[in-house]
Amino acid sequence: MTPLEFATLVNFPLVQIIGDLKKLGCKINKDEHLDELLLNELIEIYNKRTIQRDHLKAKRDEINTKNQLVEIELEKKRKEEREKLSLLKQLHRQQEEEKKELYRQQELEKKVLLQTSIKNAVYNLLQDEEIIEMGINFINALSESYYLDCIYIAYIESIIDIESCGFISDLLLIDKQERNSLIKQNEGNLSTTLLEEINYYVIEKLVIFAEYLSDKTGRNDLGENVFITYLIIYNIVIEQVGSVWGNLHKHNFNDVENLELDQLIIRYALIDNIIHTDKLNIGKLTYYLIKNNKFENNKNYIDCINIVIPKVNNIIKVINKQNFINKLKTTVNSELWYSIDDVDLMSGIEFEQFISNLFLKMGYESNITKATGDQGIDVIASKNGIKIGIQAKCYSGSVSNSAIQEAVAGINHYRLDKAIVITNSYFTDSAKELAQSNSVILWDRIILKEKIDTILNISN
C-alpha cells in the first residue's frame, strides 16, 4: 500500500502521512509501497488519531447542537418579544383610534346639538312678525344678485363661514370645496368695488341685524348670531321672492299644487314677456318652486337651481327648434313680414305703435300713452290682471341708464306690476346693472328679433 492509498483509506491529508513517515525515520514518496512493519505503525498511529478526530468532531457537533438549541430558544424569546411589542403597538393604535372616534362622536353630537339649537332659534324667530317685516325690508334694500347669483352667494358664505369659524358650515348652501371652486373660477368677474360691497353687506349690515337679534336669541356668540340671521334672511327670501314671482305669474301657475317640476318649467318657458335663460329669472323661478316644495323637501337654492337650469335650457331648445320649423313652414306675405332692418327705419312713434301691435299679437290689451308727458312709459300692456309698462327706444346707439330710470319712475306713476324697456339696439353695461337692481326687464335687438320672428311673422 502506498502513502497515497493509505491517506485515502484513513481520510487524512497526504502531507500529514508523509510527515509522520519522516518522524519514523522513513523517507518515501507517495507512490512507493510501505513495508508491513511501517504500515502497522501507521495504522496504530492513525487509529488513535481517528478516535481523537471523531471524538473532537462529536464534541464540536454537541457544542453546535447546544448552540443551535440556545439560538432557537433566543429566537423564540425574540419572536415573543416582537409579538408582544407588536401587540402593544396595535393596542396603542386601537386605543388612539378609539380616542379619536370618541372625540369625533363628541364633536358630532355637539355639532348636531348646535345645529338643532340654531334651527330651533331660526324657526322661533320666523314666528315673530316684526322680524319678518325687518327681514323683508332688509331684502328689499339689497340688489337681487345677493340672493339670486350663485357667485355672490359663494362670496357671502365664505365670509360668514370665517366669521362663524366654520362651526356649522353644513347649514350653508354651498359646501366649502364647491364654494372655493366657484370663487376661483370667477376671480376676475367681480370688481374690487363689488367685492367691497359684499364685505360691507356681511360685516356691517348683517352683523348689525345679528346684534339686534342677539337679545331675542339670548346668545352671546356673534358668529352664531350672524349665522342665525343669515338663515332667517334666506328663509324670508324663499317666501318673499317665491310669493312675488307667484303673484306676478299667477295665471301661468294657478294650479301649482297639482303640477310636477317638469310641468312647471314648461309653463315657465311659455311666459311671453321674460327672458327665459336670464339667471335672475331662473333664480326667482327656483325660489318659487322651493316655496311650493317641488324638490322633495330640499330647500337648498344652489342644489335646486342646478336642477332647474339644464331643464329650462332643454325646454327652450325644443321650443326654439319648433319655432324655427314653424317659420320655415310659414308662407311669406311680404306686405306683413317684418325684419329687424325694417324696425331700424321706423320713427319713435312708429316704433311705439309697432311694439303695441306686437303685444296685441301676444294676447295683451295694449295702449299707447300720450306722446308728451308719458312719465317714462310709452305702451301699457295688460293680461290676466298683470299690468306691464313698456318704454320703446328706437335707437341707432346704445340705450343708457336714463331709460331705466324713466321706466322705474313710470312703475309707480301708472301703478304697474313691472316694466320692460325694448330697443332695436343694445344697452350699456350701466343700464344693465341698473335694470337688474330695479327688476326692469330688458329686450335688446336680439330678443326683439326673436319675438318678431316667433310671434309677429308666424302670426301674420
TIMI-376482 format. One record per residue (C-alpha): x, y, z; residue number from 1; chain. Coordinates in Angstrom, 2 decimals. Layout:
X; Y; Z; NUM; A;
...
***
This chain:
0.00; 0.00; 0.00; 1; A;
1.39; 3.41; -0.93; 2; A;
1.19; 6.54; 1.29; 3; A;
-1.33; 7.99; -1.17; 4; A;
-3.56; 4.91; -0.88; 5; A;
-3.24; 4.98; 2.91; 6; A;
-4.16; 8.68; 3.08; 7; A;
-7.28; 7.92; 1.00; 8; A;
-8.13; 4.97; 3.27; 9; A;
-7.85; 6.79; 6.58; 10; A;
-9.19; 10.10; 5.18; 11; A;
-6.25; 12.18; 6.34; 12; A;
-4.16; 14.62; 4.28; 13; A;
-1.29; 13.03; 2.31; 14; A;
1.13; 15.67; 3.52; 15; A;
0.38; 14.66; 7.12; 16; A;
1.05; 10.98; 6.27; 17; A;
4.41; 11.87; 4.65; 18; A;
5.31; 14.00; 7.71; 19; A;
4.58; 11.14; 10.09; 20; A;
6.71; 8.74; 7.98; 21; A;
9.63; 11.16; 8.21; 22; A;
9.25; 11.20; 12.00; 23; A;
9.50; 7.40; 11.92; 24; A;
12.83; 7.78; 10.01; 25; A;
11.41; 6.70; 6.66; 26; A;
11.86; 8.74; 3.54; 27; A;
9.43; 7.52; 0.91; 28; A;
7.45; 9.17; -1.86; 29; A;
3.72; 8.92; -2.19; 30; A;
3.69; 6.18; -4.78; 31; A;
6.19; 3.78; -3.09; 32; A;
4.87; 0.75; -1.27; 33; A;
5.14; 0.61; 2.51; 34; A;
6.58; -2.44; 4.21; 35; A;
4.35; -4.35; 6.64; 36; A;
6.06; -3.11; 9.81; 37; A;
5.86; 0.53; 8.77; 38; A;
2.29; 0.12; 7.65; 39; A;
1.31; -1.37; 11.03; 40; A;
2.90; 1.55; 12.85; 41; A;
0.97; 4.00; 10.70; 42; A;
-2.25; 2.07; 11.26; 43; A;
-1.73; 2.25; 15.03; 44; A;
-0.97; 5.98; 14.90; 45; A;
-3.95; 6.79; 12.71; 46; A;
-6.33; 4.58; 14.67; 47; A;
-5.61; 6.80; 17.67; 48; A;
-5.85; 9.92; 15.57; 49; A;
-9.14; 8.79; 14.04; 50; A;
-10.54; 8.19; 17.52; 51; A;
-9.33; 11.62; 18.60; 52; A;
-10.69; 13.21; 15.44; 53; A;
-14.06; 11.52; 15.83; 54; A;
-14.13; 12.50; 19.50; 55; A;
-13.38; 16.14; 18.65; 56; A;
-15.97; 16.06; 15.90; 57; A;
-18.53; 14.64; 18.32; 58; A;
-17.65; 17.39; 20.80; 59; A;
-17.99; 20.06; 18.13; 60; A;
-21.28; 18.58; 16.99; 61; A;
-22.50; 18.54; 20.58; 62; A;
-21.43; 22.18; 21.07; 63; A;
-23.03; 23.17; 17.76; 64; A;
-26.24; 21.38; 18.71; 65; A;
-26.27; 23.14; 22.08; 66; A;
-25.57; 26.47; 20.36; 67; A;
-28.37; 25.81; 17.89; 68; A;
-30.74; 24.97; 20.73; 69; A;
-29.69; 28.14; 22.55; 70; A;
-30.16; 30.19; 19.35; 71; A;
-33.58; 28.59; 18.80; 72; A;
-34.56; 29.47; 22.35; 73; A;
-33.23; 33.01; 21.94; 74; A;
-35.05; 33.43; 18.62; 75; A;
-38.21; 32.13; 20.27; 76; A;
-37.82; 34.72; 23.02; 77; A;
-37.03; 37.44; 20.49; 78; A;
-40.11; 36.45; 18.49; 79; A;
-42.23; 36.54; 21.64; 80; A;
-40.80; 39.98; 22.42; 81; A;
-41.56; 41.19; 18.87; 82; A;
-45.09; 39.81; 19.04; 83; A;
-45.56; 41.37; 22.44; 84; A;
-44.27; 44.74; 21.14; 85; A;
-46.44; 44.47; 18.02; 86; A;
-49.45; 43.66; 20.19; 87; A;
-48.68; 46.64; 22.41; 88; A;
-48.37; 48.92; 19.36; 89; A;
-51.59; 47.53; 17.93; 90; A;
-53.30; 48.04; 21.27; 91; A;
-51.93; 51.59; 21.42; 92; A;
-53.16; 52.33; 17.88; 93; A;
-56.52; 50.86; 18.74; 94; A;
-56.72; 52.99; 21.87; 95; A;
-55.73; 56.08; 19.84; 96; A;
-58.38; 55.28; 17.20; 97; A;
-60.95; 54.77; 19.94; 98; A;
-59.98; 58.13; 21.42; 99; A;
-60.25; 59.80; 18.00; 100; A;
-63.59; 58.11; 17.32; 101; A;
-64.86; 59.15; 20.74; 102; A;
-63.71; 62.71; 20.04; 103; A;
-65.39; 62.62; 16.60; 104; A;
-68.60; 61.32; 18.15; 105; A;
-68.49; 64.00; 20.84; 106; A;
-67.84; 66.70; 18.23; 107; A;
-70.62; 65.31; 16.04; 108; A;
-73.01; 65.31; 18.98; 109; A;
-72.01; 68.90; 19.78; 110; A;
-72.46; 69.82; 16.13; 111; A;
-75.89; 68.16; 15.91; 112; A;
-76.98; 69.80; 19.16; 113; A;
-75.71; 73.18; 17.96; 114; A;
-77.33; 72.82; 14.55; 115; A;
-80.61; 71.74; 16.14; 116; A;
-80.39; 74.67; 18.53; 117; A;
-79.76; 77.09; 15.64; 118; A;
-82.58; 75.63; 13.54; 119; A;
-84.93; 75.98; 16.51; 120; A;
-83.79; 79.58; 17.03; 121; A;
-84.41; 80.34; 13.34; 122; A;
-87.85; 78.70; 13.47; 123; A;
-88.86; 80.62; 16.60; 124; A;
-87.65; 83.95; 15.23; 125; A;
-89.56; 83.37; 12.00; 126; A;
-92.77; 83.32; 14.04; 127; A;
-92.11; 86.95; 15.05; 128; A;
-93.95; 89.30; 12.66; 129; A;
-91.67; 92.21; 13.49; 130; A;
-88.59; 90.19; 12.49; 131; A;
-90.33; 89.04; 9.31; 132; A;
-91.07; 92.68; 8.43; 133; A;
-87.49; 93.70; 9.21; 134; A;
-86.21; 90.81; 7.10; 135; A;
-88.37; 91.86; 4.14; 136; A;
-87.09; 95.44; 4.42; 137; A;
-83.54; 94.09; 4.65; 138; A;
-84.04; 92.09; 1.44; 139; A;
-85.68; 94.99; -0.39; 140; A;
-82.62; 97.13; 0.31; 141; A;
-80.36; 94.59; -1.42; 142; A;
-79.58; 94.01; -5.06; 143; A;
-81.30; 90.81; -6.25; 144; A;
-77.89; 89.37; -7.09; 145; A;
-77.16; 88.90; -3.39; 146; A;
-79.65; 86.03; -3.21; 147; A;
-80.07; 85.04; -6.89; 148; A;
-76.49; 84.92; -8.20; 149; A;
-74.54; 81.82; -7.14; 150; A;
-71.22; 83.71; -7.30; 151; A;
-72.47; 86.38; -4.88; 152; A;
-73.78; 83.66; -2.56; 153; A;
-70.40; 81.87; -2.66; 154; A;
-68.52; 85.05; -1.66; 155; A;
-71.05; 85.90; 1.06; 156; A;
-70.95; 82.40; 2.56; 157; A;
-67.15; 82.29; 2.52; 158; A;
-67.13; 85.41; 4.73; 159; A;
-69.88; 84.07; 7.00; 160; A;
-68.02; 80.77; 7.37; 161; A;
-64.91; 82.64; 8.52; 162; A;
-66.92; 84.88; 10.89; 163; A;
-68.54; 81.84; 12.48; 164; A;
-65.24; 79.87; 12.47; 165; A;
-66.81; 77.21; 10.26; 166; A;
-68.52; 75.52; 13.22; 167; A;
-71.84; 74.94; 11.44; 168; A;
-70.89; 75.30; 7.79; 169; A;
-73.07; 72.27; 6.93; 170; A;
-76.06; 74.62; 7.20; 171; A;
-74.72; 76.86; 4.43; 172; A;
-75.98; 76.49; 0.85; 173; A;
-72.60; 75.72; -0.74; 174; A;
-70.04; 73.34; 0.75; 175; A;
-66.53; 74.68; 1.23; 176; A;
-64.91; 72.82; -1.67; 177; A;
-67.55; 73.88; -4.22; 178; A;
-67.52; 77.42; -2.81; 179; A;
-63.76; 77.74; -3.22; 180; A;
-64.00; 76.33; -6.74; 181; A;
-66.71; 78.86; -7.70; 182; A;
-64.71; 81.76; -6.28; 183; A;
-61.53; 80.63; -8.06; 184; A;
-63.35; 80.28; -11.40; 185; A;
-64.81; 83.79; -11.12; 186; A;
-61.91; 85.71; -9.56; 187; A;
-61.83; 88.26; -12.38; 188; A;
-65.60; 88.57; -12.88; 189; A;
-66.38; 90.73; -9.84; 190; A;
-64.85; 94.17; -9.49; 191; A;
-62.96; 95.24; -6.37; 192; A;
-65.77; 97.71; -5.64; 193; A;
-68.37; 94.95; -5.80; 194; A;
-66.34; 92.69; -3.51; 195; A;
-66.04; 95.55; -1.05; 196; A;
-69.82; 95.96; -1.19; 197; A;
-70.30; 92.25; -0.44; 198; A;
-67.89; 92.52; 2.51; 199; A;
-69.76; 95.58; 3.72; 200; A;
-73.08; 93.72; 3.42; 201; A;
-71.84; 90.82; 5.57; 202; A;
-69.56; 92.55; 8.04; 203; A;
-71.67; 95.66; 8.56; 204; A;
-75.34; 95.19; 7.66; 205; A;
-75.71; 91.52; 8.54; 206; A;
-73.73; 91.93; 11.76; 207; A;
-75.88; 94.90; 12.84; 208; A;
-79.03; 92.86; 12.26; 209; A;
-77.43; 89.91; 14.10; 210; A;
-76.56; 92.11; 17.09; 211; A;
-80.17; 93.25; 17.26; 212; A;
-81.39; 89.64; 17.16; 213; A;
-78.93; 88.56; 19.88; 214; A;
-81.30; 89.96; 22.52; 215; A;
-84.03; 87.70; 21.19; 216; A;
-81.83; 84.61; 20.79; 217; A;
-80.12; 85.04; 24.16; 218; A;
-76.80; 84.09; 22.54; 219; A;
-73.56; 85.95; 23.14; 220; A;
-71.60; 84.37; 20.29; 221; A;
-71.60; 86.83; 17.37; 222; A;
-70.67; 84.10; 14.88; 223; A;
-73.75; 82.07; 15.85; 224; A;
-75.99; 85.13; 15.67; 225; A;
-74.65; 86.06; 12.21; 226; A;
-75.35; 82.51; 11.09; 227; A;
-78.88; 82.59; 12.50; 228; A;
-79.53; 85.95; 10.87; 229; A;
-78.30; 84.68; 7.50; 230; A;
-80.61; 81.66; 7.72; 231; A;
-83.54; 83.88; 8.68; 232; A;
-82.87; 86.14; 5.70; 233; A;
-82.62; 83.08; 3.44; 234; A;
-85.97; 81.68; 4.63; 235; A;
-87.63; 85.06; 4.17; 236; A;
-86.13; 85.27; 0.66; 237; A;
-87.77; 81.93; -0.20; 238; A;
-91.18; 83.19; 0.97; 239; A;
-90.84; 86.73; -0.35; 240; A;
-89.31; 86.05; -3.78; 241; A;
-91.49; 82.95; -4.24; 242; A;
-94.65; 84.89; -3.38; 243; A;
-93.82; 87.90; -5.57; 244; A;
-92.97; 85.64; -8.51; 245; A;
-96.13; 83.59; -7.96; 246; A;
-98.36; 86.68; -7.83; 247; A;
-96.72; 88.16; -10.92; 248; A;
-97.27; 84.99; -12.93; 249; A;
-100.28; 83.51; -11.13; 250; A;
-102.14; 82.94; -14.38; 251; A;
-99.33; 80.65; -15.59; 252; A;
-99.10; 78.75; -12.31; 253; A;
-102.64; 78.86; -10.92; 254; A;
-102.71; 75.07; -10.29; 255; A;
-99.13; 74.78; -8.98; 256; A;
-100.01; 72.25; -6.28; 257; A;
-101.17; 69.74; -8.93; 258; A;
-98.17; 70.06; -11.25; 259; A;
-94.83; 68.26; -11.24; 260; A;
-91.48; 70.07; -11.53; 261; A;
-91.08; 69.45; -15.27; 262; A;
-94.62; 70.63; -15.99; 263; A;
-93.99; 73.88; -14.09; 264; A;
-90.76; 74.50; -16.01; 265; A;
-92.69; 74.09; -19.29; 266; A;
-95.17; 76.68; -18.00; 267; A;
-92.23; 78.98; -17.24; 268; A;
-90.92; 78.56; -20.79; 269; A;
-94.29; 79.71; -22.15; 270; A;
-94.29; 83.07; -20.31; 271; A;
-94.08; 85.57; -23.16; 272; A;
-92.65; 88.72; -21.57; 273; A;
-89.48; 87.48; -19.87; 274; A;
-86.02; 86.33; -20.95; 275; A;
-86.18; 82.66; -20.00; 276; A;
-82.44; 81.98; -19.88; 277; A;
-81.69; 85.03; -17.71; 278; A;
-80.11; 83.71; -14.50; 279; A;
-82.10; 86.08; -12.29; 280; A;
-85.41; 84.94; -13.80; 281; A;
-84.39; 81.30; -13.35; 282; A;
-83.37; 82.14; -9.77; 283; A;
-86.78; 83.63; -8.98; 284; A;
-88.50; 80.62; -10.53; 285; A;
-86.31; 78.36; -8.37; 286; A;
-87.34; 80.15; -5.15; 287; A;
-90.97; 79.86; -6.24; 288; A;
-90.53; 76.11; -6.79; 289; A;
-88.75; 75.73; -3.42; 290; A;
-91.59; 77.62; -1.70; 291; A;
-94.06; 75.18; -3.25; 292; A;
-91.97; 72.15; -2.22; 293; A;
-91.21; 70.86; -5.71; 294; A;
-87.78; 69.45; -4.77; 295; A;
-88.86; 66.79; -2.24; 296; A;
-88.20; 68.96; 0.84; 297; A;
-84.81; 70.13; -0.46; 298; A;
-84.69; 73.87; 0.30; 299; A;
-81.11; 74.42; -0.80; 300; A;
-81.20; 77.09; -3.52; 301; A;
-77.86; 76.03; -5.07; 302; A;
-78.90; 72.36; -5.34; 303; A;
-82.28; 73.32; -6.76; 304; A;
-81.13; 75.88; -9.34; 305; A;
-78.58; 73.35; -10.62; 306; A;
-81.55; 71.06; -11.29; 307; A;
-83.65; 73.81; -12.89; 308; A;
-81.08; 75.38; -15.27; 309; A;
-80.50; 72.32; -17.53; 310; A;
-84.25; 71.60; -17.61; 311; A;
-85.00; 75.18; -18.68; 312; A;
-82.25; 75.12; -21.33; 313; A;
-83.52; 71.83; -22.77; 314; A;
-87.13; 73.02; -22.99; 315; A;
-86.14; 76.38; -24.54; 316; A;
-84.05; 74.48; -27.10; 317; A;
-87.09; 72.37; -28.04; 318; A;
-89.35; 75.46; -28.30; 319; A;
-86.80; 77.37; -30.42; 320; A;
-86.44; 74.36; -32.71; 321; A;
-90.22; 74.16; -33.16; 322; A;
-90.47; 77.92; -33.77; 323; A;
-87.83; 77.65; -36.46; 324; A;
-89.67; 74.76; -38.14; 325; A;
-92.90; 76.80; -37.99; 326; A;
-91.08; 79.71; -39.57; 327; A;
-89.88; 77.51; -42.42; 328; A;
-93.43; 76.24; -42.98; 329; A;
-94.96; 79.72; -42.99; 330; A;
-95.84; 81.28; -46.35; 331; A;
-94.21; 84.69; -46.51; 332; A;
-96.52; 87.65; -47.13; 333; A;
-94.04; 90.40; -47.95; 334; A;
-96.51; 93.11; -47.02; 335; A;
-96.94; 91.72; -43.49; 336; A;
-93.43; 90.31; -42.97; 337; A;
-91.13; 92.35; -40.71; 338; A;
-87.39; 92.20; -40.31; 339; A;
-85.26; 93.93; -37.70; 340; A;
-83.93; 96.11; -40.54; 341; A;
-87.49; 97.39; -41.13; 342; A;
-87.65; 98.36; -37.47; 343; A;
-84.41; 100.37; -37.79; 344; A;
-86.16; 102.64; -40.32; 345; A;
-89.10; 103.43; -38.02; 346; A;
-89.63; 106.75; -36.25; 347; A;
-90.12; 106.83; -32.49; 348; A;
-93.93; 106.95; -32.79; 349; A;
-93.95; 104.16; -35.41; 350; A;
-91.80; 102.03; -33.11; 351; A;
-94.19; 102.57; -30.19; 352; A;
-97.12; 101.50; -32.40; 353; A;
-95.14; 98.51; -33.61; 354; A;
-94.42; 97.38; -30.03; 355; A;
-98.07; 97.91; -29.08; 356; A;
-99.14; 95.68; -32.01; 357; A;
-96.55; 93.06; -31.01; 358; A;
-98.10; 92.80; -27.53; 359; A;
-101.59; 92.66; -29.07; 360; A;
-100.40; 89.61; -31.04; 361; A;
-99.16; 88.15; -27.75; 362; A;
-102.69; 88.33; -26.36; 363; A;
-102.38; 91.53; -24.32; 364; A;
-104.62; 94.55; -24.20; 365; A;
-102.24; 97.23; -25.39; 366; A;
-102.48; 101.02; -25.37; 367; A;
-100.04; 103.78; -26.26; 368; A;
-99.72; 106.54; -23.67; 369; A;
-99.90; 110.17; -24.68; 370; A;
-96.89; 111.38; -26.67; 371; A;
-95.99; 114.15; -24.24; 372; A;
-95.68; 113.74; -20.52; 373; A;
-95.75; 109.94; -20.76; 374; A;
-93.81; 109.66; -17.46; 375; A;
-91.31; 107.24; -18.96; 376; A;
-93.85; 104.69; -20.25; 377; A;
-94.81; 104.55; -23.94; 378; A;
-97.06; 101.49; -24.00; 379; A;
-99.16; 99.82; -21.30; 380; A;
-99.98; 96.14; -21.87; 381; A;
-102.34; 94.11; -19.64; 382; A;
-103.16; 90.42; -19.44; 383; A;
-104.55; 88.19; -16.67; 384; A;
-104.57; 91.10; -14.22; 385; A;
-100.86; 91.86; -14.78; 386; A;
-100.09; 95.40; -15.93; 387; A;
-96.81; 95.97; -17.77; 388; A;
-95.30; 99.33; -18.66; 389; A;
-93.14; 99.43; -21.78; 390; A;
-90.63; 102.05; -22.79; 391; A;
-89.83; 101.81; -26.53; 392; A;
-86.43; 103.09; -27.65; 393; A;
-85.76; 103.05; -31.42; 394; A;
-82.07; 104.00; -31.33; 395; A;
-79.02; 103.74; -33.53; 396; A;
-76.72; 103.94; -30.50; 397; A;
-76.75; 102.10; -27.14; 398; A;
-79.52; 102.78; -24.62; 399; A;
-78.19; 104.32; -21.40; 400; A;
-79.38; 104.01; -17.81; 401; A;
-81.57; 107.16; -18.12; 402; A;
-84.12; 104.97; -19.94; 403; A;
-84.13; 102.59; -16.96; 404; A;
-84.61; 105.48; -14.52; 405; A;
-87.60; 106.71; -16.52; 406; A;
-89.14; 103.20; -16.59; 407; A;
-88.70; 102.83; -12.82; 408; A;
-90.46; 106.19; -12.30; 409; A;
-93.28; 105.03; -14.57; 410; A;
-93.91; 101.90; -12.46; 411; A;
-95.14; 103.97; -9.52; 412; A;
-96.90; 106.60; -11.62; 413; A;
-99.01; 104.08; -13.57; 414; A;
-99.17; 101.52; -10.72; 415; A;
-97.58; 98.84; -12.86; 416; A;
-96.62; 95.31; -11.87; 417; A;
-93.41; 95.50; -13.89; 418; A;
-91.62; 97.44; -16.61; 419; A;
-89.88; 96.46; -19.85; 420; A;
-87.51; 98.61; -21.87; 421; A;
-87.42; 97.49; -25.53; 422; A;
-84.90; 98.66; -28.12; 423; A;
-83.81; 97.78; -31.63; 424; A;
-80.26; 98.44; -30.38; 425; A;
-78.34; 97.35; -27.26; 426; A;
-77.97; 98.50; -23.64; 427; A;
-74.90; 99.93; -21.93; 428; A;
-73.40; 97.95; -19.04; 429; A;
-74.55; 100.70; -16.69; 430; A;
-78.14; 100.33; -17.96; 431; A;
-77.99; 96.56; -17.46; 432; A;
-76.75; 96.94; -13.87; 433; A;
-79.46; 99.50; -13.04; 434; A;
-82.16; 97.34; -14.64; 435; A;
-81.03; 94.32; -12.65; 436; A;
-81.11; 96.16; -9.34; 437; A;
-84.61; 97.54; -10.10; 438; A;
-86.12; 94.37; -11.63; 439; A;
-86.67; 96.06; -15.00; 440; A;
-86.79; 93.64; -17.95; 441; A;
-84.62; 94.48; -20.98; 442; A;
-85.32; 93.42; -24.55; 443; A;
-82.37; 94.24; -26.79; 444; A;
-82.04; 93.82; -30.57; 445; A;
-81.51; 90.05; -30.36; 446; A;
-84.58; 89.41; -28.20; 447; A;
-86.75; 91.79; -30.24; 448; A;
-85.73; 90.00; -33.47; 449; A;
-86.63; 86.66; -31.86; 450; A;
-90.05; 87.99; -30.79; 451; A;
-90.72; 89.39; -34.28; 452; A;
-89.84; 86.03; -35.89; 453; A;
-91.69; 83.78; -33.45; 454; A;
-94.76; 85.92; -32.75; 455; A;
-95.40; 88.58; -35.37; 456; A;
-94.23; 86.96; -38.60; 457; A;
-95.60; 83.47; -37.88; 458; A;
-98.89; 85.02; -36.77; 459; A;
-99.04; 87.09; -39.98; 460; A;
***
